[in-house]
Amino acid sequence: MAESSGSKFLDKHSKMIALKGLMTCIDNSGALIVECVNTLKAGRFAGIGDECVVVVKKAKPIPTEVDGTAAYASKIRRGEVRHAVIVRTKKETRREDGRYIRFDDNACIILNNKGEPLGTRITGVVAAELRHKKWAKVLSLAPRVVMDIARHPMKEQNITPKRRCSYKKKRQPRNL
C-alpha cells in the first residue's frame, strides 16, 4: 500500500518544468536557450512529451548580407514566443518496469503553428516516452532514443547510458 501511494506522489511531482524554467533547444531552428512561460494541458508542471509556451532568450546570430543575399536564414529570433515540446528533464521519470530515467539537462524542441517540429534536425538524445504521447515525428528526427529495455530486449546495446542520461533502479525493501 505504501508503494502505490509513493508512486502516485512521484507521478504527480515528476513533471518539474514550471514557469521561468530554462531549457536548451536541441533542434536547428536557431534558438539556443528558451524560457517556459506557460504549460499546456499539463497543469502547473510539465514533463517529457508535454507541450509548453516558451520565449526565446538566446538565439544564433543572424549574419550580415553577403553579395545581397543572407548567408544563413535563421528561422527564429530572440524574444519570439513559440510552442515547444519537452524531450529531456533533469527530474527523474518512472517507467512501467520500475526504472527511473533522468537526463543532465532540460531540453525542448520548437514547434511551428501546425504542431510539427520547426527544425529539420535534432542534436542529442530524446526519451522513448515521446512515443506514448504521439510525438513520433520527433523520434524519427532524433539521432538517439533512450529505449525501454522491457519493451525492446533485442535493442539492449542501444540503450547503454551515455553522456546525457542516467538510470536508477528502484530500491528493493530489505527483509529483516
HUZI-V106109 format. One record per residue. N is the residue number from 1. RES is the residue in one letter. PSI is psi in whole degrees, -180 to 180 (999 if undefined). Layout:
BEGIN
n: [N;N]
res: [RES;RES]
psi: [PSI;PSI]
END
This chain:
BEGIN
n: [1;2;3;4;5;6;7;8;9;10;11;12;13;14;15;16;17;18;19;20;21;22;23;24;25;26;27;28;29;30;31;32;33;34;35;36;37;38;39;40;41;42;43;44;45;46;47;48;49;50;51;52;53;54;55;56;57;58;59;60;61;62;63;64;65;66;67;68;69;70;71;72;73;74;75;76;77;78;79;80;81;82;83;84;85;86;87;88;89;90;91;92;93;94;95;96;97;98;99;100;101;102;103;104;105;106;107;108;109;110;111;112;113;114;115;116;117;118;119;120;121;122;123;124;125;126;127;128;129;130;131;132;133;134;135;136;137;138;139;140;141;142;143;144;145;146;147;148;149;150;151;152;153;154;155;156;157;158;159;160;161;162;163;164;165;166;167;168;169;170;171;172;173;174;175;176]
res: [M;A;E;S;S;G;S;K;F;L;D;K;H;S;K;M;I;A;L;K;G;L;M;T;C;I;D;N;S;G;A;L;I;V;E;C;V;N;T;L;K;A;G;R;F;A;G;I;G;D;E;C;V;V;V;V;K;K;A;K;P;I;P;T;E;V;D;G;T;A;A;Y;A;S;K;I;R;R;G;E;V;R;H;A;V;I;V;R;T;K;K;E;T;R;R;E;D;G;R;Y;I;R;F;D;D;N;A;C;I;I;L;N;N;K;G;E;P;L;G;T;R;I;T;G;V;V;A;A;E;L;R;H;K;K;W;A;K;V;L;S;L;A;P;R;V;V;M;D;I;A;R;H;P;M;K;E;Q;N;I;T;P;K;R;R;C;S;Y;K;K;K;R;Q;P;R;N;L]
psi: [-39;-31;-40;-38;-32;-39;-33;-41;-43;-43;-35;-38;12;-6;105;36;115;-167;136;12;131;140;153;145;122;23;178;36;-20;-18;142;-50;133;158;131;128;-14;144;138;129;21;7;-140;-35;158;149;-162;129;-5;147;143;165;131;157;133;117;-35;132;164;141;146;120;163;162;141;117;37;-6;147;135;-30;122;104;140;-14;151;165;136;-9;146;123;168;151;157;136;129;-18;144;149;-35;133;147;144;135;169;-28;4;-4;156;140;138;160;171;-22;170;131;154;173;131;140;154;-171;-23;-6;16;157;135;-40;165;-10;152;134;127;176;155;161;150;-13;-16;-28;-37;-20;21;40;53;-31;-39;-42;-34;-27;-21;139;-22;133;130;102;171;125;-41;-35;-29;74;-25;-18;29;-32;-19;-6;13;139;131;-156;-30;-6;161;147;148;117;144;134;132;139;144;143;119;999]
END
